[in-house]
């Protein structure tokens, strides 16, 4: 994955790939490449969401400790 890829960019690209496949505008010659790219983007987004959830939970836990 590119180092400057953000969740928003990945999601936007993934949505475009899905739209292209649904509209049958993807050539059979590159279909496998687009599906592979979509798979990579899904993995990237899932990882980003899990990391963000973990970080938010950590911050909330620290706030609760500091509140006591």
TORKOL-4160 file (C-alpha; in steps of 0.2 Angstrom, whole numbers, padded with zeros to 4 digits, m for minus):
68
<pt num="1" X="0000" Y="0000" Z="0000"/>
<pt num="2" X="0006" Y="0018" Z="m0003"/>
<pt num="3" X="0012" Y="0027" Z="0012"/>
<pt num="4" X="0001" Y="0042" Z="0009"/>
<pt num="5" X="m0015" Y="0033" Z="0007"/>
<pt num="6" X="m0029" Y="0038" Z="0019"/>
<pt num="7" X="m0044" Y="0030" Z="0024"/>
<pt num="8" X="m0055" Y="0042" Z="0014"/>
<pt num="9" X="m0044" Y="0040" Z="m0002"/>
<pt num="10" X="m0045" Y="0021" Z="0000"/>
<pt num="11" X="m0064" Y="0021" Z="0003"/>
<pt num="12" X="m0067" Y="0032" Z="m0012"/>
<pt num="13" X="m0056" Y="0021" Z="m0023"/>
<pt num="14" X="m0065" Y="0006" Z="m0017"/>
<pt num="15" X="m0082" Y="0013" Z="m0021"/>
<pt num="16" X="m0076" Y="0018" Z="m0038"/>
<pt num="17" X="m0070" Y="0000" Z="m0041"/>
<pt num="18" X="m0087" Y="m0007" Z="m0035"/>
<pt num="19" X="m0096" Y="0005" Z="m0046"/>
<pt num="20" X="m0086" Y="0001" Z="m0061"/>
<pt num="21" X="m0088" Y="m0018" Z="m0058"/>
<pt num="22" X="m0107" Y="m0016" Z="m0056"/>
<pt num="23" X="m0109" Y="m0005" Z="m0072"/>
<pt num="24" X="m0098" Y="m0018" Z="m0081"/>
<pt num="25" X="m0086" Y="m0005" Z="m0086"/>
<pt num="26" X="m0071" Y="m0015" Z="m0081"/>
<pt num="27" X="m0062" Y="m0025" Z="m0095"/>
<pt num="28" X="m0061" Y="m0044" Z="m0092"/>
<pt num="29" X="m0042" Y="m0041" Z="m0095"/>
<pt num="30" X="m0040" Y="m0031" Z="m0079"/>
<pt num="31" X="m0055" Y="m0038" Z="m0069"/>
<pt num="32" X="m0043" Y="m0049" Z="m0058"/>
<pt num="33" X="m0032" Y="m0034" Z="m0055"/>
<pt num="34" X="m0046" Y="m0023" Z="m0049"/>
<pt num="35" X="m0053" Y="m0036" Z="m0038"/>
<pt num="36" X="m0036" Y="m0039" Z="m0030"/>
<pt num="37" X="m0034" Y="m0020" Z="m0028"/>
<pt num="38" X="m0051" Y="m0020" Z="m0019"/>
<pt num="39" X="m0046" Y="m0034" Z="m0008"/>
<pt num="40" X="m0030" Y="m0024" Z="m0003"/>
<pt num="41" X="m0041" Y="m0008" Z="0000"/>
<pt num="42" X="m0053" Y="m0017" Z="0011"/>
<pt num="43" X="m0039" Y="m0024" Z="0022"/>
<pt num="44" X="m0031" Y="m0007" Z="0023"/>
<pt num="45" X="m0048" Y="0001" Z="0028"/>
<pt num="46" X="m0051" Y="m0013" Z="0041"/>
<pt num="47" X="m0034" Y="m0011" Z="0049"/>
<pt num="48" X="m0036" Y="0008" Z="0050"/>
<pt num="49" X="m0053" Y="0006" Z="0058"/>
<pt num="50" X="m0047" Y="m0007" Z="0071"/>
<pt num="51" X="m0032" Y="0004" Z="0075"/>
<pt num="52" X="m0043" Y="0020" Z="0077"/>
<pt num="53" X="m0055" Y="0010" Z="0088"/>
<pt num="54" X="m0040" Y="0004" Z="0099"/>
<pt num="55" X="m0033" Y="0022" Z="0100"/>
<pt num="56" X="m0050" Y="0029" Z="0105"/>
<pt num="57" X="m0053" Y="0016" Z="0118"/>
<pt num="58" X="m0036" Y="0019" Z="0125"/>
<pt num="59" X="m0039" Y="0038" Z="0126"/>
<pt num="60" X="m0056" Y="0035" Z="0134"/>
<pt num="61" X="m0048" Y="0023" Z="0147"/>
<pt num="62" X="m0035" Y="0037" Z="0151"/>
<pt num="63" X="m0049" Y="0050" Z="0153"/>
<pt num="64" X="m0058" Y="0038" Z="0165"/>
<pt num="65" X="m0042" Y="0035" Z="0176"/>
<pt num="66" X="m0038" Y="0054" Z="0176"/>
<pt num="67" X="m0056" Y="0058" Z="0181"/>
<pt num="68" X="m0055" Y="0047" Z="0197"/>
